[in-house]
């Protein structure tokens, strides 16, 4: 054992302290880097130019409930030039600005604060920036800390929300609104900045309405790694192409998936099934596909648009309409995956990499119907009982019994329409138990189904494995045998390859990879085929070399499952996200200093060169619409899904066959760039944005 003197010497050694420091040299360099600023922020002051260029379809409910901010227009941040003394005085006045992180972490959040801090201090060094601790709970409980230059410096260009932490509480009741107003007034805040996703910016809109009469401004900032906070006007003009954090998380996932591609092409042993975050949209899966060229990538929005043309034709011939022909079933999806696996195996590749978005089940009709119905049942139960559904029915069998009673009640009542009927109950009980448990999981705080807790990959791959077993039994799923390997093995054994080849293989002509005939499904059927060809007698054994070739033709389907989510949320930000968020912070201050409220800070033209980026304020209220949440209609910010007509998706679709690589030779895997900070953001942008911009040019 080491003596106390030896331990003390180690602890006092400065070189050991340097080597084991929590801050590595790259991190320290990052802290000192200042991201590039849009040209407009080099001005001594900025102003806001309102424009009617962008038009929105306004929901009547939003107009009624957000009357003070519903008529906000898009505001473009411009150089104020020779501003009037009044504007100049207002720009430079001392302020108190509160900032809160809401929802899951996303790389780049600290730079939003850094941007606000730097812009505010440049305008007036006495301005105070306050950070609410642990998310919206910090507002409700009046827990805030004054952010100093040193505190901000420690977190510049780094990932996570560690500076002030985050939380998922929603400010969605009169009592919570009242507590929020009380906190803002006690702190003497001039403005409150809410950094979050669709639900958080929904909160921002309602708070802006609530605090309007108090003169407290509320500004939202678009954050989510899912990439589903995007803003377009009614004409499709893009105001916010992607939320911050998306690029960093996608790059982090792509690095891991790329490593698996390298491993896969090395030992040719496993199918790696990679589930990536993306509860309601498949943006991350699409970006990972473009970054890595994984062999198979499922995109939920594409699955939802599937149309079974054969079933439609059959229905037309019979003079009926088959509505079930629209939208893919879970079973059909598994068949699509099986087909790809079988085709790769036929050329000697019984391995590969598949990317699945965690929310893909939401895009499958039969599952979507179950989720909607169960959400309604659970939500209704929770609203009409003193306790909640999951507390009253802890075990799966208890939950199933409640559903059975519900179905029976509707059946006995004679009603023709019901939330849960006997047919639903029968179909539900046909689903594997582990998936039933998944569908009956406790909903999140917003009433949403928690796809991240469901083993989506297990559900799909379970069906895939079952069908592959059937294909194997039918002699369809076979490993391709390299022709030269086959010839060498038989020649070494003193056998004539050309004599045995036509008996063993269905494609012996000139194929590079040989497939054992479908009728040869076992050693017994192999022996029978050789006997019929007079290559061996009834009392003779199958030649060892031939038996070895047969055994190699029998695929051993092995999978490794991976989930990428929280690691991406905690990733170090890419240069794109560092620059993007820093400029968002400066945009926030420009909006505050010019009196805006109920606006979302955004940067237009993110897909273009940095010199063309344009800071803007986007009105949140006109983006709101009614949507079913927790079994009832709520006014929320709409999520943006993958556009299956976008150039980025169409490019991926066009390259699917190439990336599947169901041909002899190497796979088409791509190695993504590492996350680094070079000082040139133009070299570091999401591929989906770049492809969509190229598409617009064409």
C-alpha positions as CSV (number, residue, x, y, z in Angstrom):
1,X,0.0,0.0,0.0
2,X,1.1,3.5,-0.7
3,X,2.3,5.6,2.2
4,X,0.6,8.9,3.1
5,X,3.8,10.7,2.1
6,X,3.7,9.2,-1.4
7,X,0.0,10.1,-1.8
8,X,0.7,13.7,-0.6
9,X,3.6,14.0,-3.1
10,X,1.2,12.9,-5.9
11,X,-1.5,15.3,-4.9
12,X,1.0,18.2,-4.7
13,X,2.7,17.5,-8.0
14,X,1.6,20.3,-10.5
15,X,2.4,18.1,-13.5
16,X,0.0,15.4,-12.3
17,X,-2.6,18.1,-11.7
18,X,-2.2,19.3,-15.2
19,X,-2.4,15.9,-16.8
20,X,-5.5,14.9,-14.7
21,X,-7.3,18.2,-14.9
22,X,-11.0,18.1,-15.7
23,X,-10.3,20.6,-18.4
24,X,-8.3,19.2,-21.3
25,X,-6.4,21.5,-23.6
26,X,-9.0,21.4,-26.4
27,X,-11.8,22.3,-24.0
28,X,-9.7,25.3,-22.7
29,X,-9.1,26.5,-26.2
30,X,-12.9,26.2,-26.9
31,X,-13.6,28.4,-23.9
32,X,-11.5,31.1,-25.2
33,X,-12.8,31.0,-28.8
34,X,-15.3,33.7,-29.8
35,X,-17.7,32.6,-32.5
36,X,-18.2,34.7,-35.6
37,X,-20.9,37.3,-35.5
38,X,-23.3,38.2,-38.3
39,X,-22.3,41.5,-39.9
40,X,-25.3,43.4,-38.5
41,X,-24.0,42.9,-34.9
42,X,-20.8,44.8,-35.6
43,X,-23.0,47.9,-35.6
44,X,-23.1,50.0,-32.4
45,X,-26.9,49.6,-32.3
46,X,-29.6,47.6,-34.2
47,X,-33.2,48.3,-34.9
48,X,-36.1,46.1,-36.0
49,X,-37.7,46.5,-39.4
50,X,-41.2,44.9,-39.5
51,X,-42.1,43.3,-42.8
52,X,-45.4,42.0,-44.3
53,X,-43.4,39.7,-46.7
54,X,-44.4,36.7,-44.5
55,X,-48.0,35.7,-44.0
56,X,-49.4,33.1,-41.6
57,X,-52.7,31.2,-41.4
58,X,-53.9,32.3,-37.9
59,X,-55.9,29.9,-35.8
60,X,-59.1,31.4,-34.4
61,X,-58.4,30.0,-30.9
62,X,-54.9,31.6,-31.0
63,X,-56.4,34.9,-32.0
64,X,-58.8,34.7,-29.1
65,X,-56.3,33.6,-26.4
66,X,-53.2,35.5,-27.6
67,X,-54.8,38.8,-28.6
68,X,-52.0,41.1,-27.5
69,X,-49.3,39.3,-29.6
70,X,-51.3,37.6,-32.4
71,X,-50.7,40.5,-34.8
72,X,-47.0,40.5,-34.4
73,X,-45.1,40.6,-37.6
74,X,-41.7,39.2,-38.6
75,X,-39.0,41.6,-37.6
76,X,-35.6,41.8,-39.3
77,X,-32.6,43.0,-37.3
78,X,-30.8,45.9,-39.1
79,X,-28.0,48.4,-38.4
80,X,-29.7,51.3,-36.6
81,X,-27.3,53.8,-38.3
82,X,-27.6,57.3,-36.9
83,X,-30.3,56.5,-34.4
84,X,-32.3,59.2,-32.7
85,X,-31.2,60.2,-29.1
86,X,-34.4,58.5,-27.8
87,X,-33.6,55.2,-29.5
88,X,-30.0,55.4,-28.4
89,X,-31.0,56.1,-24.8
90,X,-33.4,53.1,-24.8
91,X,-30.7,50.8,-26.3
92,X,-28.2,51.7,-23.7
93,X,-30.4,51.7,-20.6
94,X,-29.7,49.3,-17.8
95,X,-31.8,46.1,-17.9
96,X,-32.5,43.0,-15.9
97,X,-32.9,40.0,-18.2
98,X,-33.9,36.5,-17.0
99,X,-33.0,33.3,-18.9
100,X,-34.4,29.8,-18.4
101,X,-33.6,26.5,-20.1
102,X,-36.7,24.4,-20.6
103,X,-36.8,20.7,-21.7
104,X,-34.0,18.4,-22.5
105,X,-30.4,19.7,-23.0
106,X,-29.2,20.5,-26.5
107,X,-25.6,21.4,-27.5
108,X,-25.1,25.1,-27.9
109,X,-27.4,26.4,-25.2
110,X,-24.6,28.0,-23.2
111,X,-23.7,30.1,-26.2
112,X,-27.3,31.6,-26.3
113,X,-26.6,32.9,-22.8
114,X,-23.1,34.0,-23.8
115,X,-24.5,35.9,-26.8
116,X,-27.2,37.6,-24.7
117,X,-24.5,38.4,-22.0
118,X,-22.0,39.9,-24.5
119,X,-24.6,41.9,-26.4
120,X,-26.2,43.3,-23.2
121,X,-22.9,44.2,-21.6
122,X,-21.7,45.9,-24.7
123,X,-24.9,48.1,-24.7
124,X,-24.6,48.7,-20.9
125,X,-22.0,47.1,-18.6
126,X,-24.4,47.5,-15.7
127,X,-27.1,45.3,-17.3
128,X,-27.8,42.2,-15.2
129,X,-28.4,38.7,-16.6
130,X,-30.1,36.3,-14.3
131,X,-30.3,32.5,-14.8
132,X,-33.3,30.5,-13.4
133,X,-32.1,27.3,-11.9
134,X,-33.5,23.9,-12.8
135,X,-35.7,25.1,-15.6
136,X,-39.2,26.6,-15.2
137,X,-39.3,25.4,-11.6
138,X,-36.7,28.1,-11.0
139,X,-39.3,30.7,-12.1
140,X,-42.1,29.2,-10.1
141,X,-39.9,28.9,-7.0
142,X,-37.9,32.2,-7.5
143,X,-34.6,30.4,-7.7
144,X,-32.2,32.5,-9.8
145,X,-28.5,33.3,-9.9
146,X,-26.8,36.4,-11.3
147,X,-24.6,35.3,-14.2
148,X,-21.1,36.7,-14.1
149,X,-18.5,37.1,-16.8
150,X,-16.5,34.3,-15.2
151,X,-19.4,31.9,-14.9
152,X,-20.3,32.5,-18.6
153,X,-16.7,32.1,-19.7
154,X,-16.5,28.7,-18.1
155,X,-19.3,27.3,-20.3
156,X,-18.6,29.1,-23.6
157,X,-18.8,26.7,-26.6
158,X,-19.4,23.7,-24.3
159,X,-22.3,21.3,-24.3
160,X,-25.1,20.7,-21.9
161,X,-27.1,23.1,-19.8
162,X,-24.8,22.8,-16.8
163,X,-24.5,26.6,-16.2
164,X,-28.1,26.8,-14.8
165,X,-29.5,23.3,-15.4
166,X,-32.9,22.6,-16.9
167,X,-36.3,21.0,-16.2
168,X,-39.5,20.0,-17.9
169,X,-42.2,21.7,-15.9
170,X,-44.8,23.5,-17.9
171,X,-46.2,26.9,-16.9
172,X,-49.7,26.0,-18.0
173,X,-52.2,26.9,-15.2
174,X,-53.4,30.2,-13.8
175,X,-51.6,29.5,-10.5
176,X,-48.3,28.9,-12.3
177,X,-48.8,32.0,-14.4
178,X,-49.4,34.0,-11.2
179,X,-46.3,32.6,-9.6
180,X,-44.3,33.5,-12.7
181,X,-45.5,37.1,-12.7
182,X,-44.7,37.4,-9.0
183,X,-41.1,36.1,-9.6
184,X,-40.5,38.4,-12.5
185,X,-41.7,41.4,-10.6
186,X,-39.7,40.6,-7.5
187,X,-36.6,40.3,-9.5
188,X,-37.5,43.5,-11.4
189,X,-37.1,41.8,-14.7
190,X,-37.5,43.7,-17.9
191,X,-37.5,40.6,-20.0
192,X,-37.6,36.8,-19.8
193,X,-35.9,34.5,-22.3
194,X,-37.2,31.0,-22.7
195,X,-34.9,28.5,-24.4
196,X,-36.7,25.4,-25.5
197,X,-38.6,23.3,-28.0
198,X,-42.2,23.4,-29.2
199,X,-43.8,23.1,-25.8
200,X,-41.5,25.7,-24.3
201,X,-42.1,28.2,-27.0
202,X,-45.8,27.6,-26.5
203,X,-45.2,28.6,-22.9
204,X,-43.3,31.6,-24.1
205,X,-46.3,32.8,-26.1
206,X,-48.8,32.4,-23.2
207,X,-46.3,34.1,-20.8
208,X,-45.9,37.0,-23.3
209,X,-49.7,37.4,-23.3
210,X,-49.9,37.1,-19.6
211,X,-47.1,39.6,-18.8
212,X,-47.9,42.1,-21.6
213,X,-49.7,44.5,-19.3
214,X,-46.8,44.4,-16.9
215,X,-44.4,45.5,-19.5
216,X,-42.3,42.4,-19.1
217,X,-41.0,41.2,-22.5
218,X,-40.9,37.4,-23.3
219,X,-38.7,36.0,-26.1
220,X,-38.4,32.4,-27.2
221,X,-35.4,30.6,-28.6
222,X,-35.8,27.4,-30.7
223,X,-34.0,24.4,-29.2
224,X,-34.4,20.7,-29.7
225,X,-32.0,18.0,-31.0
226,X,-35.0,16.4,-32.8
227,X,-34.9,19.2,-35.4
228,X,-38.7,19.4,-35.3
229,X,-38.9,23.1,-34.5
230,X,-38.8,24.7,-37.9
231,X,-40.7,27.8,-39.1
232,X,-42.3,28.5,-42.4
233,X,-45.0,30.9,-43.4
234,X,-48.1,30.0,-45.2
235,X,-46.3,30.2,-48.6
236,X,-43.5,27.9,-47.4
237,X,-40.9,30.6,-46.9
238,X,-38.3,29.4,-44.4
239,X,-37.7,31.6,-41.4
240,X,-36.1,29.0,-39.2
241,X,-34.6,26.0,-41.0
242,X,-33.6,24.0,-37.9
243,X,-33.5,24.3,-34.2
244,X,-30.1,24.5,-32.4
245,X,-28.6,21.3,-31.1
246,X,-29.8,19.2,-34.0
247,X,-26.5,19.3,-35.9
248,X,-24.4,18.5,-32.9
249,X,-26.6,15.5,-31.8
250,X,-26.8,14.2,-35.4
251,X,-23.0,14.4,-35.8
252,X,-22.5,12.7,-32.4
253,X,-24.8,9.9,-33.5
254,X,-23.2,9.7,-36.9
255,X,-19.8,9.2,-35.3
256,X,-21.0,6.3,-33.3
257,X,-23.0,4.7,-36.2
258,X,-19.9,5.2,-38.5
259,X,-17.8,3.3,-36.0
260,X,-20.3,0.5,-36.2
261,X,-20.1,0.6,-40.0
262,X,-16.3,0.2,-39.7
263,X,-16.7,-2.7,-37.3
264,X,-19.4,-4.3,-39.5
265,X,-17.2,-4.3,-42.6
266,X,-14.3,-5.7,-40.5
267,X,-15.7,-8.9,-38.9
268,X,-18.9,-9.4,-41.1
269,X,-20.7,-10.8,-38.1
270,X,-23.6,-8.6,-36.9
271,X,-26.5,-6.5,-38.0
272,X,-26.2,-3.4,-35.9
273,X,-29.6,-1.9,-35.2
274,X,-29.3,1.7,-34.2
275,X,-32.2,3.5,-32.7
276,X,-31.8,7.3,-32.7
277,X,-33.9,9.9,-30.9
278,X,-36.8,11.5,-32.8
279,X,-40.1,10.9,-31.1
280,X,-42.4,12.7,-33.6
281,X,-40.1,13.4,-36.6
282,X,-37.2,11.5,-38.3
283,X,-34.9,14.5,-39.0
284,X,-32.1,12.9,-37.0
285,X,-32.3,9.6,-38.7
286,X,-32.2,11.3,-42.1
287,X,-29.1,13.4,-41.2
288,X,-27.4,10.3,-39.8
289,X,-28.2,8.4,-43.0
290,X,-26.6,11.2,-45.1
291,X,-23.6,11.4,-42.8
292,X,-22.9,7.6,-42.7
293,X,-24.6,5.9,-45.6
294,X,-25.9,3.2,-43.3
295,X,-27.2,0.2,-45.2
296,X,-30.8,0.7,-44.2
297,X,-32.5,3.8,-42.8
298,X,-36.2,3.8,-42.0
299,X,-37.9,7.3,-42.2
300,X,-41.2,7.5,-40.4
301,X,-42.7,10.1,-42.7
302,X,-41.9,7.9,-45.7
303,X,-43.5,4.8,-44.0
304,X,-46.6,6.8,-43.3
305,X,-47.0,7.7,-47.0
306,X,-46.8,4.1,-48.2
307,X,-49.5,3.0,-50.6
308,X,-50.1,-0.7,-51.5
309,X,-51.0,-0.3,-55.2
310,X,-51.8,-4.0,-55.6
311,X,-54.5,-3.8,-52.9
312,X,-55.9,-0.7,-54.5
313,X,-56.1,-2.4,-57.9
314,X,-57.8,-5.4,-56.4
315,X,-60.4,-3.2,-54.6
316,X,-61.1,-1.3,-57.8
317,X,-61.7,-4.5,-59.7
318,X,-64.3,-5.5,-57.1
319,X,-65.8,-2.0,-57.1
320,X,-64.8,-1.2,-53.5
321,X,-62.3,1.0,-51.7
322,X,-59.6,-0.6,-49.5
323,X,-58.7,2.1,-47.0
324,X,-56.2,-0.2,-45.3
325,X,-54.1,0.0,-48.5
326,X,-52.9,3.4,-47.3
327,X,-50.1,3.4,-44.8
328,X,-47.8,0.5,-44.1
329,X,-48.5,-2.2,-41.5
330,X,-45.9,-3.3,-39.0
331,X,-45.8,-6.7,-40.6
332,X,-45.2,-5.3,-44.1
333,X,-42.4,-3.0,-42.7
334,X,-40.7,-6.1,-41.3
335,X,-40.9,-7.7,-44.8
336,X,-39.2,-4.7,-46.4
337,X,-36.3,-5.0,-43.9
338,X,-36.2,-8.8,-44.4
339,X,-35.9,-8.4,-48.2
340,X,-32.9,-6.1,-47.8
341,X,-31.2,-8.5,-45.3
342,X,-31.8,-11.5,-47.7
343,X,-30.3,-9.6,-50.6
344,X,-27.2,-8.6,-48.8
345,X,-26.7,-12.2,-47.5
346,X,-26.9,-13.4,-51.1
347,X,-23.7,-11.6,-51.9
348,X,-21.9,-12.8,-48.7
349,X,-22.9,-9.9,-46.4
350,X,-24.9,-11.4,-43.6
351,X,-24.2,-8.1,-41.7
352,X,-25.0,-4.5,-41.9
353,X,-26.1,-1.3,-40.2
354,X,-29.7,-0.1,-39.8
355,X,-30.9,3.2,-38.5
356,X,-34.4,3.5,-36.9
357,X,-36.0,6.7,-35.5
358,X,-37.4,6.0,-32.0
359,X,-40.8,7.3,-33.0
360,X,-41.3,5.2,-36.2
361,X,-44.1,3.2,-34.7
362,X,-46.1,6.5,-34.5
363,X,-46.2,6.5,-38.3
364,X,-47.6,3.0,-38.6
365,X,-51.4,3.1,-38.8
366,X,-52.3,0.2,-36.6
367,X,-50.0,1.4,-33.8
368,X,-51.0,5.0,-34.2
369,X,-54.7,4.1,-33.7
370,X,-53.8,2.2,-30.5
371,X,-51.7,5.1,-29.2
372,X,-54.5,7.7,-29.9
373,X,-57.1,5.5,-28.3
374,X,-55.0,4.6,-25.2
375,X,-53.9,8.3,-24.8
376,X,-57.6,9.2,-24.8
377,X,-58.5,6.4,-22.3
378,X,-55.7,7.2,-19.9
379,X,-56.2,11.0,-20.2
380,X,-60.0,10.7,-19.5
381,X,-59.3,8.3,-16.6
382,X,-56.9,10.8,-15.0
383,X,-59.3,13.7,-15.4
384,X,-62.2,11.9,-13.8
385,X,-60.5,10.1,-10.9
386,X,-58.7,11.3,-7.8
387,X,-55.8,9.0,-8.6
388,X,-54.2,8.2,-11.9
389,X,-54.4,5.3,-14.3
390,X,-50.9,3.9,-13.8
391,X,-51.2,4.1,-10.0
392,X,-54.6,2.2,-10.0
393,X,-53.5,-0.4,-12.5
394,X,-49.8,-1.2,-11.8
395,X,-49.6,-4.6,-13.5
396,X,-50.1,-5.3,-17.1
397,X,-52.9,-7.8,-16.5
398,X,-54.7,-5.1,-14.4
399,X,-54.5,-2.7,-17.3
400,X,-55.7,-5.3,-19.8
401,X,-58.6,-6.2,-17.5
402,X,-59.7,-2.6,-17.4
403,X,-59.6,-2.4,-21.2
404,X,-61.6,-5.6,-21.5
405,X,-64.3,-4.2,-19.2
406,X,-64.3,-1.0,-21.2
407,X,-64.8,-3.0,-24.5
408,X,-67.5,-5.1,-22.9
409,X,-69.4,-2.1,-21.6
410,X,-69.5,-0.5,-25.0
411,X,-70.5,-3.9,-26.6
412,X,-73.4,-4.3,-24.1
413,X,-74.5,-0.7,-24.6
414,X,-75.1,-1.3,-28.3
415,X,-73.2,1.8,-29.3
416,X,-71.7,1.7,-32.9
417,X,-68.8,4.1,-32.1
418,X,-66.5,3.6,-29.1
419,X,-63.0,4.6,-28.0
420,X,-62.2,0.9,-27.2
421,X,-64.3,-1.9,-28.7
422,X,-64.0,-5.7,-28.7
423,X,-62.1,-5.7,-32.0
424,X,-59.5,-3.3,-30.5
425,X,-59.2,-5.6,-27.5
426,X,-58.7,-8.7,-29.7
427,X,-56.0,-7.0,-31.9
428,X,-54.3,-5.6,-28.8
429,X,-54.1,-9.0,-27.2
430,X,-52.4,-10.4,-30.3
431,X,-49.5,-8.1,-29.8
432,X,-46.5,-9.5,-27.8
433,X,-46.7,-8.7,-24.1
434,X,-43.6,-6.6,-23.9
435,X,-45.1,-4.3,-26.6
436,X,-48.4,-4.2,-24.8
437,X,-46.5,-3.0,-21.8
438,X,-44.8,-0.4,-24.0
439,X,-48.1,0.9,-25.4
440,X,-49.4,1.2,-21.8
441,X,-46.4,3.0,-20.4
442,X,-47.0,6.1,-18.3
443,X,-47.3,9.2,-20.5
444,X,-44.9,12.1,-20.1
445,X,-45.8,15.4,-18.4
446,X,-47.3,16.7,-21.6
447,X,-49.5,13.6,-22.1
448,X,-47.3,12.3,-24.9
449,X,-46.5,8.7,-25.5
450,X,-42.9,8.0,-24.5
451,X,-41.4,6.3,-27.6
452,X,-37.9,6.5,-26.1
453,X,-39.0,4.0,-23.5
454,X,-40.4,1.5,-26.0
455,X,-38.0,-1.0,-27.5
456,X,-39.0,0.0,-31.0
457,X,-36.0,-1.9,-32.5
458,X,-37.0,-5.0,-30.5
459,X,-40.5,-4.8,-31.8
460,X,-39.5,-4.5,-35.5
461,X,-36.5,-6.9,-35.3
462,X,-38.6,-9.5,-33.5
463,X,-40.9,-9.7,-36.5
464,X,-37.9,-9.6,-38.9
465,X,-36.3,-12.6,-37.2
466,X,-39.5,-14.6,-37.2
467,X,-40.0,-14.0,-41.0
468,X,-36.3,-14.7,-41.7
469,X,-36.7,-18.0,-40.0
470,X,-39.6,-18.8,-42.4
471,X,-37.5,-17.7,-45.4
472,X,-34.7,-19.9,-44.1
473,X,-37.0,-22.9,-43.8
474,X,-38.2,-22.3,-47.3
475,X,-34.7,-22.1,-48.7
476,X,-34.9,-18.5,-49.7
477,X,-32.6,-16.9,-47.1
478,X,-29.2,-18.1,-48.0
479,X,-25.6,-16.9,-47.7
480,X,-23.9,-16.4,-51.0
481,X,-20.7,-18.5,-51.4
482,X,-17.9,-16.8,-53.2
483,X,-17.2,-18.8,-56.4
484,X,-13.4,-18.8,-56.0
485,X,-13.7,-20.0,-52.4
486,X,-16.0,-22.8,-53.5
487,X,-13.7,-23.9,-56.3
488,X,-10.7,-23.9,-54.1
489,X,-12.4,-25.9,-51.3
490,X,-13.5,-28.6,-53.7
491,X,-10.2,-28.8,-55.6
492,X,-8.3,-29.2,-52.4
493,X,-10.6,-32.1,-51.6
494,X,-10.0,-33.7,-55.0
495,X,-13.5,-33.0,-56.2
496,X,-14.5,-31.4,-59.5
497,X,-16.3,-28.0,-58.9
498,X,-18.0,-28.1,-62.2
499,X,-19.6,-31.5,-61.5
500,X,-21.0,-30.5,-58.1
501,X,-21.8,-26.9,-58.9
502,X,-25.0,-27.4,-61.0
503,X,-26.3,-29.8,-58.4
504,X,-25.7,-27.5,-55.5
505,X,-26.3,-24.0,-56.8
506,X,-29.2,-22.3,-58.6
507,X,-27.0,-19.7,-60.2
508,X,-23.9,-21.7,-61.1
509,X,-23.5,-20.0,-64.5
510,X,-21.2,-17.0,-64.1
511,X,-22.4,-15.5,-60.7
512,X,-19.6,-14.2,-58.5
513,X,-21.6,-15.4,-55.4
514,X,-23.3,-18.8,-55.6
515,X,-26.7,-19.5,-54.0
516,X,-27.5,-23.0,-52.8
517,X,-30.7,-24.3,-54.4
518,X,-34.0,-23.5,-52.5
519,X,-34.8,-27.3,-52.3
520,X,-31.6,-27.9,-50.4
521,X,-32.7,-26.8,-46.9
522,X,-30.8,-29.4,-44.7
523,X,-28.1,-31.9,-44.7
524,X,-30.7,-34.5,-45.4
525,X,-32.0,-32.7,-48.5
526,X,-28.4,-32.0,-49.5
527,X,-27.6,-35.8,-49.4
528,X,-30.7,-36.6,-51.4
529,X,-29.7,-34.1,-54.1
530,X,-26.3,-35.7,-54.4
531,X,-27.8,-39.2,-54.6
532,X,-30.2,-38.1,-57.3
533,X,-27.3,-36.8,-59.3
534,X,-25.4,-40.0,-58.8
535,X,-22.5,-38.2,-57.1
536,X,-22.8,-40.4,-54.0
537,X,-24.5,-43.7,-53.1
538,X,-27.2,-44.3,-50.5
539,X,-24.7,-45.7,-48.1
540,X,-22.1,-42.9,-48.6
541,X,-21.7,-39.7,-46.5
542,X,-21.7,-36.2,-48.0
543,X,-18.1,-35.2,-48.8
544,X,-16.8,-33.0,-45.9
545,X,-15.9,-30.2,-48.3
546,X,-19.4,-30.1,-49.8
547,X,-20.9,-30.3,-46.3
548,X,-18.7,-27.3,-45.3
549,X,-19.9,-25.3,-48.3
550,X,-23.5,-26.1,-47.3
551,X,-23.0,-25.1,-43.7
552,X,-21.5,-21.8,-44.8
553,X,-24.6,-21.1,-46.9
554,X,-26.8,-21.3,-43.8
555,X,-27.0,-17.7,-42.4
556,X,-26.7,-17.1,-38.7
557,X,-28.7,-13.9,-38.1
558,X,-27.1,-12.0,-35.2
559,X,-27.9,-8.5,-34.0
560,X,-26.5,-5.9,-31.7
561,X,-28.9,-3.2,-30.6
562,X,-27.9,0.4,-29.8
563,X,-29.7,3.5,-28.7
564,X,-28.4,7.0,-29.3
565,X,-30.2,9.8,-27.5
566,X,-28.9,11.2,-24.3
567,X,-25.3,11.0,-25.4
568,X,-26.2,13.3,-28.4
569,X,-28.0,15.7,-26.1
570,X,-24.8,16.0,-24.0
571,X,-22.5,16.3,-27.0
572,X,-20.0,19.1,-27.4
573,X,-21.5,21.5,-29.9
574,X,-20.3,21.6,-33.5
575,X,-19.0,24.9,-34.9
576,X,-22.3,25.4,-36.7
577,X,-24.2,25.2,-33.4
578,X,-21.6,27.3,-31.5
579,X,-22.0,30.1,-34.1
580,X,-25.7,29.7,-34.5
581,X,-26.5,29.9,-30.8
582,X,-24.1,32.8,-30.2
583,X,-25.9,34.8,-32.9
584,X,-29.3,33.7,-31.5
585,X,-28.2,35.3,-28.2
586,X,-27.3,38.6,-29.9
587,X,-30.6,38.4,-31.8
588,X,-32.5,38.0,-28.4
589,X,-30.9,41.2,-27.1
590,X,-31.8,43.1,-30.3
591,X,-35.4,42.1,-29.9
592,X,-35.4,43.0,-26.2
593,X,-33.6,46.3,-26.7
594,X,-36.1,47.3,-29.4
595,X,-39.2,46.5,-27.3
596,X,-40.3,43.2,-28.9
597,X,-42.3,40.5,-27.0
598,X,-43.9,37.3,-28.0
599,X,-41.2,36.7,-30.6
600,X,-38.9,33.8,-31.3
601,X,-35.3,34.7,-32.1
602,X,-34.2,33.0,-35.3
603,X,-31.6,33.1,-38.0
604,X,-32.7,33.0,-41.6
605,X,-30.6,31.4,-44.4
606,X,-28.8,28.9,-42.2
607,X,-28.4,26.7,-45.2
608,X,-26.4,29.4,-47.0
609,X,-23.0,30.8,-46.5
610,X,-22.5,32.6,-43.2
611,X,-22.3,36.0,-44.8
612,X,-26.0,35.5,-45.8
613,X,-27.3,34.7,-42.4
614,X,-30.0,37.1,-41.3
615,X,-31.1,37.5,-37.7
616,X,-34.9,37.9,-37.3
617,X,-37.7,37.9,-34.8
618,X,-40.6,35.5,-35.7
619,X,-44.0,35.9,-34.1
620,X,-44.9,32.8,-32.1
621,X,-48.7,33.3,-31.7
622,X,-49.5,32.9,-35.5
623,X,-47.6,29.6,-35.4
624,X,-49.9,28.1,-32.8
625,X,-52.7,25.7,-33.7
626,X,-55.1,23.2,-31.9
627,X,-53.7,19.7,-31.5
628,X,-54.7,16.7,-29.5
629,X,-52.7,16.4,-26.3
630,X,-53.4,14.1,-23.4
631,X,-56.9,13.3,-24.8
632,X,-58.0,16.9,-25.4
633,X,-57.4,19.8,-27.9
634,X,-54.6,22.2,-26.8
635,X,-53.2,25.3,-28.5
636,X,-49.5,24.4,-29.3
637,X,-46.7,25.1,-31.6
638,X,-46.8,22.7,-34.5
639,X,-44.0,20.2,-34.9
640,X,-42.2,20.1,-38.3
641,X,-41.9,16.6,-39.9
642,X,-39.5,15.4,-42.6
643,X,-40.8,16.6,-46.0
644,X,-40.7,13.5,-48.2
645,X,-40.7,15.8,-51.3
646,X,-37.6,17.7,-50.0
647,X,-34.3,17.4,-51.9
648,X,-32.6,15.9,-48.8
649,X,-35.1,13.1,-48.5
650,X,-35.3,12.5,-52.3
651,X,-31.5,12.3,-52.4
652,X,-31.5,9.7,-49.6
653,X,-34.3,7.8,-51.4
654,X,-32.3,7.8,-54.7
655,X,-29.2,6.5,-53.0
656,X,-30.9,3.8,-50.9
657,X,-29.9,1.0,-53.3
658,X,-26.3,2.2,-53.5
659,X,-26.1,2.4,-49.7
660,X,-27.7,-1.0,-49.2
661,X,-24.8,-2.4,-51.3
662,X,-26.5,-5.7,-52.0
663,X,-23.8,-6.4,-54.6
664,X,-20.3,-7.9,-54.4
665,X,-17.6,-5.6,-53.2
666,X,-17.1,-3.0,-50.5
667,X,-20.0,-1.1,-48.8
668,X,-20.4,2.6,-49.5
669,X,-20.0,3.7,-45.9
670,X,-19.1,7.4,-45.3
671,X,-16.9,8.6,-42.4
672,X,-18.4,11.9,-41.0
673,X,-16.1,14.7,-39.9
674,X,-15.3,14.9,-36.2
675,X,-16.7,17.7,-34.1
676,X,-14.2,20.5,-34.2
677,X,-13.8,24.2,-34.1
678,X,-11.9,25.6,-37.0
679,X,-13.2,29.1,-37.3
680,X,-15.0,28.5,-40.6
681,X,-18.7,27.7,-40.1
682,X,-19.2,27.4,-43.8
683,X,-17.4,24.0,-43.8
684,X,-19.6,22.7,-41.0
685,X,-23.4,22.7,-41.8
686,X,-26.1,20.0,-41.7
687,X,-26.2,18.0,-44.9
688,X,-30.0,18.1,-45.0
689,X,-29.9,21.9,-45.1
690,X,-27.2,21.9,-47.8
691,X,-29.1,19.5,-50.0
692,X,-32.4,21.4,-49.6
693,X,-30.7,24.6,-50.7
694,X,-29.2,22.9,-53.8
695,X,-32.7,21.7,-54.6
696,X,-34.1,25.2,-54.4
697,X,-31.4,26.4,-56.8
698,X,-32.3,23.8,-59.3
